[in-house]
Amino acid sequence: MDIESFKADLTNTGYQEVLEKTYAPNQFIETHKHPFRARAVITAGEMTISWGGTVSREYRVGDIFEIEAGDEHSEQYGPTGATYLVGRKFPA
């Protein structure tokens, strides 16, 4: 999926914000949660998301990930960091 199609899909499915986020090499973000649903596509680098400290998944360029509002998770960015385009959908 190309970036413009991904942005259009986010807008068409009710995501209120679309942002580009960039993280430093090997950056780690402790367990946290968001008040919004997130859907993102990796555009550079790689990252690993862990849920509940037991389930982890690695994402690379072109991979799409989703995190539901309120899901506790941590984020580990790869040796070159990561950039992704993310849509945020806030509950009504």
N, C-alpha and C positions, 0 to 999 in steps of 0.2 A: 504494500500500500504506500503510495507517495504521500508526502507531508500535506499537500493541499487537500487531498481526498480525506486524510485523517482529520484535519481541521474541520472540513465541511461535515463529516460524520459526527464529530463532537457537537457542533452547533445544532445539527438536525436532530440530535437525540437529547437535547436539553441541557448540555453542559454550559453553565453560565460564565465560566472563566476558562481561557486557554492561555497557558503560559509556557515559556521555555525556562527550564531550570538546569543549572550547571553546578556540578559538585567537584571538589578537589580530589586529586589522587589519594586513594586509600582512606578517604573520609568515612567515618562511622557515625551514624545517628542512632542514639539509644532508642529503646522501645518507647513508642509514642502512638497516638491515634489522631485522626483528623475528623473535623465535624462535617466533612464532605466526602462524596464518592469520587475516586480518582481513576482516570483511564489515561494511559500514557504510552508513547512509543519511544524507544531508545534511538537517538540519532547519532550518538558518539559514545565510545567507551563501553563500560559494562558495570553491572551492579548485581548485588544479591539482596533479596528481601527475605526476611525470616519472620514467620508468624508464630507466636507463642513459644519462641525459643526452640522449637523442635522441627518445624517444617520450613525449609529454605528452598528458594529457587533462584537460579542465576539468569540474568537477562542481558542480551547483547544487541548490537545494532539491528534494528528492524523488528525486534520483539516488542510485543504489546503486553502491558500488565494492567491489572485492575485491583483496586483496594476499596473495599466497602467502607462507608462512614462508620467510625467507631472500632474498626479492626485494629487491634494492637499489633505493631510490627516494628522491626528495626531494619536499617538500611546500611549496607556495606558497599562502598564504591571501589572500583577496580584500580589497578596500578596507573592508569591514565585518567582516572576520574570518569565522569559520565555526564552526558547532556541528554535531556529528554523533553519532549513536548507533552504537556499534560493538560487534560481538561478536568475541571472541578465542577461537580454537581452538588448543590446544597439542597438538603431536605426542605420540603414545602412547609 
